[in-house]
Amino acid sequence: MGLDMQIITKGEGSYVVILNGSLDNRTYDSCQRKLEPLLNHRTRVLHFDMHMLSYMSSMGLRLLLNVKKVIEDEGGKCQMLNMQPQIMTLMDIAVGPVAR
């Protein structure tokens, strides 16, 4: 299964990224390229809507945690919302519930 990704602008510096499918070693590179334009000081709020993300490998986890770190290091806010139970379990094991 591939990954469909939609970036919605909610206002100046505010975005929602909808992930649908699998974020894994085959799809993370494309996802990373699409997210790169948002990784700057102008992005104040970045929400990942993950309700349709069915699978995430360690590469996908690494990508999302790196994006979160960059946004927060620039003073922004990054949240992962509406996670499927299997994705939530992966996040809890990897970094604890604070990652959400």
TORMARBA-174528 format. One record per atom (N, C-alpha, C): residue in one letter; y, x, z. Coordinates in pm, whole numbers, plus 50000, padded with zeros to 5 digits. Last residue first. Layout:
# TORMARBA-174528
AYXZ/...
This chain:
# TORMARBA-174528
R513015023552128/R513435011152062/R514865009252083/A512455045252283/A512745047552142/A513265035152073/V511635037952537/V513045041252519/V513425042952372/P508895036052557/P509645024352514/P511125026952492/G507565067252423/G507865057752529/G508745046552480/V506755083852222/V508025086952290/V508375077452402/A504025078352148/A504725090352103/A505925093852189/I503315053852264/I502495065752289/I503285078452258/D505335037252161/D505175038752306/D504375051252340/M504835039151884/M506105043951940/M505985046452090/L502245027351874/L502465041151827/L503745046851886/T502895001551967/T501955010052042/T502125024652003/M504554992851760/M505094994151894/M504195003051981/I502684991451557/I503795001051545/I504405003351682/Q501034971051649/Q500444984251625/Q501524995051610/P502864948751668/P502214954551786/P501644968551764/Q505844954051472/Q504504948551485/Q503824955351605/M509234952351582/M508044960251549/M506774952051565/N511964944351596/N510934935551542/N509664942951499/L513844975051547/L513694961251592/L512484954451527/M515295003451649/M514134998751574/M513744985151630/Q518635015551625/Q517605007851693/Q516515004051596/C521285036851685/C520155034251597/C519075027151676/K524695043751686/K523605036851754/K522525033751651/G526665074451687/G526285061051644/G525135055551726/G527265100651736/G527955090551815/G527625076251777/E525715118851614/E527035116651553/E527815105651626/D523375116251753/D524135128651771/D525545127751714/E522515091951643/E522995092251781/E523755105051813/I521775100451384/I522785089851403/I523365090551543/V519815120051446/V521025123551370/V522125113251394/K517875104551585/K518545115851650/K519855119451578/K517075086251386/K517655081451512/K518445092651581/V515935104251204/V517105096151165/V517825091251290/N513785113351360/N514815122851315/N516085115451274/L512335089751387/L512885096151507/L513955106451471/L511625085051120/L512485075451191/L513095081551317/L510035108251064/L511235104950986/L512165095751065/R507935105851252/R508835117551254/R510145114551180/L506745082451157/L507285083151293/L508305094451302/G505865091150908/G506855080450918/G507525080351053/M504015110150994/M505145114250907/M506245103750911/S502155095151134/S502975104751209/S504155109651126/S502445062450978/S501745074751014/S502665083751096/M502405028351005/M503275040051010/M502455052051057/Y502124995550871/Y501485008150908/Y502535019250909/S503704973350822/S502334971150871/S501654983950917/L506754959650847/L506124972850839/L504734971750903/M508084936450886/M507134936550775/M506484950350754/H509774941951098/H508834930751112/H507804930251000/M511704960951135/M510354965651105/M509324954351110/D514814970051071/D514054957651090/D512644960551040/F516794993251212/F515594992351131/F514894979251166/H520244996751212/H519104989251267/H517964989551166/L522895015551292/L521785015251197/L520605008451265/V526305020251324/V525165012151368/V524125012051255/R527945039551210/R528105036451353/R526905028851408/T528415063350980/T527445053151018/T527505051251168/R530115084650960/R530665071450928/R529695060150963/H528725108151001/H529535102951112/H530115089051085/N525505102950842/N526795109650859/N527585102550969/L523245091750673/L523175101250784/L524455109450794/L523175076450449/L523645069950573/L523745079650690/P522045091450246/P523485088150237/P524045081750365/E519245092350339/E520155103850350/E521635100350338/L517615070950276/L518355070550402/L519425081550411/K516385077750039/K517235065750041/K518095064950167/R514915100250121/R515955101750019/R516925089850019/Q513095087850299/Q514065097650348/Q515215099350249/C511575072450122/C512355065950227/C513455075450278/S510345092849978/S511215083349909/S512135076450009/D508865104250189/D509835112150114/D510835103250041/Y507085084550283/Y508195088850368/Y509265096450290/T504885077750127/T506125070150109/T507315075550187/R502655092950184/R502955090250043/R504335084050023/N502475093750460/N502695106350390/N502975104350241/D504195062350534/D503175072450556/D503475084850472/L504735031250592/L505555043450597/L504615054750635/S503905002450414/S503415013950490/S504385025650479/G505744972350432/G504574979550381/G504154990750473/N509124973050453/N508024963950422/N506874972050363/L512104974550632/L510944982050584/L509784972350568/I515504972250608/I514284964250618/I513154972150553/V518224982550778/V517214987650685/V515934979550709/V521554974850808/V520204970650846/V519274975850737/Y524594990750917/Y523544988250818/Y522284982950884/S527964998950933/S526884991450998/S525864987150893/G530255008950815/G529495017650903/G528325011050973/E531604977850776/E531904992050759/E531145000350863/G528724956450749/G530144958850775/G530384973750758/K526184955750669/K526634944750754/K528134945650784/T524284962850393/T525524966550460/T526024954350537/I520874968750381/I521914958350378/I523124963350456/I518314981750203/I519414985550290/I520534975250272/Q514854979150185/Q516124972850149/Q517164977050251/M511814989750056/M512894992450151/M514174986250098/D508344990450048/D509564984649994/D510634986150101/L505715011850005/L506795008150095/L507945002550014/G502245004949928/G503485012349921/G504485007650025/M498825008450000/M500005000050000/M501245008950000/
